[in-house]
């Protein structure tokens, strides 16, 4: 039971850290790609500049959300495999 709790705690902590880091990196990657393609940073919903079109805000938000969600899926799967590998190695008998 303690091993399962430890694995669960390890999975939660690792998953949280990895998902947060990957989401941040995905957002930065979208910002850089948007700037390279359009010439300026993507607009944020809280920007109140009058020259920002609603369509541009919606597109930037959708692209960012999609990239972050996809990155989190890959991070979660990778974290799960990592935790399983760590757990499997802990259970190996040592000579």
Backbone as numpy.savetxt, mean C-alpha at the origin, in Angstrom:
# Nx Ny Nz CAx CAy CAz Cx Cy Cz
-1.34 -22.60 21.22 -2.16 -21.41 21.22 -1.30 -20.16 21.22
-0.24 -20.17 22.02 0.64 -19.00 22.08 1.32 -18.76 20.74
1.70 -19.86 20.05 2.32 -19.71 18.73 1.36 -19.07 17.74
0.08 -19.48 17.80 -0.91 -18.91 16.90 -1.11 -17.42 17.20
-1.13 -17.06 18.48 -1.28 -15.65 18.84 -0.07 -14.85 18.40
1.14 -15.43 18.56 2.35 -14.75 18.13 2.35 -14.56 16.62
1.96 -15.60 15.89 1.91 -15.49 14.45 0.88 -14.44 14.05
-0.25 -14.43 14.70 -1.28 -13.45 14.39 -0.78 -12.04 14.67
-0.09 -11.85 15.78 0.46 -10.54 16.11 1.52 -10.14 15.11
2.41 -11.08 14.77 3.44 -10.81 13.76 2.80 -10.43 12.43
1.79 -11.18 12.03 1.12 -10.90 10.76 0.47 -9.52 10.76
-0.17 -9.17 11.86 -0.85 -7.87 11.94 0.14 -6.71 11.91
1.19 -6.82 12.69 2.17 -5.74 12.74 2.90 -5.60 11.41
3.36 -6.73 10.88 4.07 -6.70 9.60 3.15 -6.20 8.49
1.93 -6.70 8.47 0.97 -6.29 7.45 0.67 -4.81 7.51
0.51 -4.28 8.70 0.23 -2.86 8.87 1.38 -1.99 8.37
2.59 -2.36 8.75 3.77 -1.58 8.35 3.97 -1.65 6.84
3.90 -2.87 6.29 4.12 -3.04 4.85 3.02 -2.35 4.05
1.77 -2.53 4.44 0.67 -1.91 3.70 0.77 -0.38 3.73
1.12 0.17 4.87 1.28 1.63 4.96 2.40 2.14 4.08
3.54 1.44 4.11 4.68 1.86 3.30 4.38 1.74 1.81
3.74 0.65 1.43 3.43 0.43 0.02 2.38 1.43 -0.47
1.40 1.73 0.36 0.40 2.73 -0.02 1.04 4.10 -0.22
1.96 4.46 0.67 2.66 5.74 0.54 3.48 5.76 -0.75
4.21 4.67 -1.01 5.02 4.60 -2.23 4.16 4.65 -3.49
3.01 3.98 -3.47 2.12 4.00 -4.63 1.62 5.42 -4.88
1.27 6.13 -3.82 0.84 7.52 -3.97 1.93 8.40 -4.56
3.16 8.20 -4.09 4.29 8.98 -4.63 4.55 8.62 -6.09
4.41 7.35 -6.45 4.61 6.93 -7.84 3.56 7.55 -8.75
2.31 7.58 -8.29 1.25 8.21 -9.08 1.52 9.70 -9.22
1.94 10.35 -8.15 2.27 11.78 -8.22 3.35 12.04 -9.27
4.41 11.23 -9.25 5.51 11.41 -10.20 5.06 11.14 -11.63
4.28 10.08 -11.83 3.80 9.76 -13.18 2.86 10.84 -13.70
1.99 11.33 -12.84 1.06 12.39 -13.23 1.83 13.65 -13.62
2.83 14.01 -12.80 3.62 15.21 -13.09 4.37 15.06 -14.41
4.89 13.86 -14.68 5.61 13.63 -15.94 4.66 13.70 -17.14
3.44 13.21 -16.98 2.49 13.18 -18.09 1.79 14.51 -18.31
1.43 15.20 -17.23 0.60 16.40 -17.35 1.40 17.68 -17.14
2.48 17.59 -16.39 3.31 18.77 -16.16 3.13 19.42 -14.80
2.21 18.90 -14.00 2.03 19.41 -12.64 1.57 18.27 -11.75
1.65 18.51 -10.44 1.22 17.47 -9.50 -0.28 17.24 -9.65
-0.74 16.03 -9.33 -2.19 15.78 -9.42 -2.94 16.61 -8.38
-4.11 17.09 -8.75 -4.89 17.88 -7.79 -5.41 16.99 -6.66
-5.53 17.58 -5.52 -6.09 16.89 -4.36 -7.51 17.41 -4.15
-8.39 16.60 -3.61 -9.77 17.05 -3.40 -9.87 18.31 -2.53
-8.93 18.49 -1.63 -8.99 19.67 -0.75 -8.42 20.93 -1.40
-7.82 20.82 -2.59 -7.33 22.01 -3.29 -8.52 22.88 -3.68
-8.38 24.19 -3.46 -9.49 25.08 -3.78 -9.16 26.06 -4.91
-8.15 25.73 -5.70 -7.81 26.59 -6.83 -8.94 26.56 -7.85
-9.25 27.72 -8.42 -10.36 27.82 -9.36 -10.05 27.21 -10.72
-8.77 27.03 -11.04 -8.43 26.52 -12.36 -8.38 24.98 -12.42
-8.70 24.31 -11.34 -8.70 22.85 -11.32 -10.10 22.36 -11.69
-10.14 21.53 -12.73 -11.42 20.99 -13.18 -11.81 19.78 -12.34
-13.11 19.60 -12.16 -13.62 18.48 -11.38 -13.19 17.15 -12.00
-13.20 17.07 -13.32 -12.80 15.84 -14.00 -11.37 15.45 -13.69
-10.50 16.44 -13.58 -9.10 16.17 -13.26 -8.96 15.66 -11.82
-9.74 16.24 -10.91 -9.71 15.78 -9.52 -10.22 14.34 -9.43
-11.31 14.06 -10.13 -11.89 12.71 -10.11 -10.91 11.70 -10.71
-10.28 12.04 -11.83 -9.32 11.14 -12.46 -8.12 10.88 -11.56
-7.58 11.93 -10.99 -6.42 11.78 -10.10 -6.77 10.94 -8.88
-7.94 11.17 -8.31 -8.37 10.40 -7.14 -8.58 8.93 -7.49
-9.20 8.66 -8.63 -9.45 7.27 -9.03 -8.16 6.53 -9.33
-7.24 7.18 -10.02 -5.95 6.55 -10.34 -5.16 6.27 -9.06
-5.13 7.25 -8.17 -4.40 7.07 -6.91 -5.03 5.96 -6.08
-6.35 5.97 -5.96 -7.03 4.93 -5.17 -6.80 3.55 -5.76
-6.86 3.43 -7.08 -6.62 2.14 -7.72 -5.20 1.65 -7.51
-4.24 2.55 -7.64 -2.84 2.16 -7.45 -2.57 1.75 -6.01
-3.13 2.48 -5.07 -2.94 2.15 -3.65 -3.61 0.82 -3.32
-4.82 0.61 -3.81 -5.52 -0.65 -3.54 -4.77 -1.84 -4.12
-4.29 -1.71 -5.34 -3.53 -2.79 -5.97 -2.23 -3.06 -5.22
-1.56 -2.01 -4.82 -0.31 -2.17 -4.07 -0.58 -2.85 -2.73
-1.68 -2.51 -2.08 -2.01 -3.15 -0.79 -2.33 -4.62 -0.97
-2.98 -4.99 -2.07 -3.26 -6.41 -2.33 -1.96 -7.18 -2.44
-1.03 -6.67 -3.24 0.26 -7.35 -3.39 1.03 -7.38 -2.08
0.98 -6.30 -1.33 1.68 -6.25 -0.04 1.08 -7.25 0.95
-0.24 -7.34 0.97 -0.90 -8.27 1.88 -0.57 -9.71 1.53
-0.59 -10.03 0.25 -0.23 -11.39 -0.17 1.22 -11.71 0.15
2.10 -10.77 -0.11 3.51 -10.99 0.19 3.76 -11.13 1.68
3.06 -10.33 2.48 3.20 -10.42 3.93 2.70 -11.77 4.43
1.60 -12.24 3.87 1.05 -13.54 4.28 2.06 -14.65 4.00
2.67 -14.63 2.82 3.68 -15.64 2.48 4.88 -15.53 3.41
5.30 -14.32 3.71 6.44 -14.11 4.61 6.15 -14.67 6.00
4.98 -14.37 6.52 4.62 -14.85 7.86 4.51 -16.37 7.88
3.96 -16.96 6.82 3.89 -18.42 6.75 5.28 -19.03 6.73
6.20 -18.42 6.00 7.57 -18.93 5.93 8.25 -18.82 7.30
8.07 -17.70 7.96 8.65 -17.52 9.30 8.07 -18.55 10.26
6.76 -18.73 10.21 6.11 -19.68 11.10 6.58 -21.11 10.82
6.72 -21.45 9.56 7.18 -22.79 9.18 8.61 -23.01 9.68
9.46 -22.01 9.57 10.85 -22.14 10.03 10.93 -22.24 11.55
10.00 -21.63 12.26 9.99 -21.73 13.72 9.64 -23.14 14.18
8.87 -23.84 13.37 8.42 -25.17 13.77 9.39 -26.27 13.37
10.41 -25.95 12.59 11.39 -26.97 12.19 12.18 -27.43 13.40
12.39 -28.74 13.52 13.20 -29.23 14.64 14.66 -28.84 14.43
15.28 -28.39 15.47 16.69 -28.00 15.39 17.55 -29.15 15.88
18.62 -29.43 15.15 19.49 -30.55 15.50 20.49 -30.17 16.54
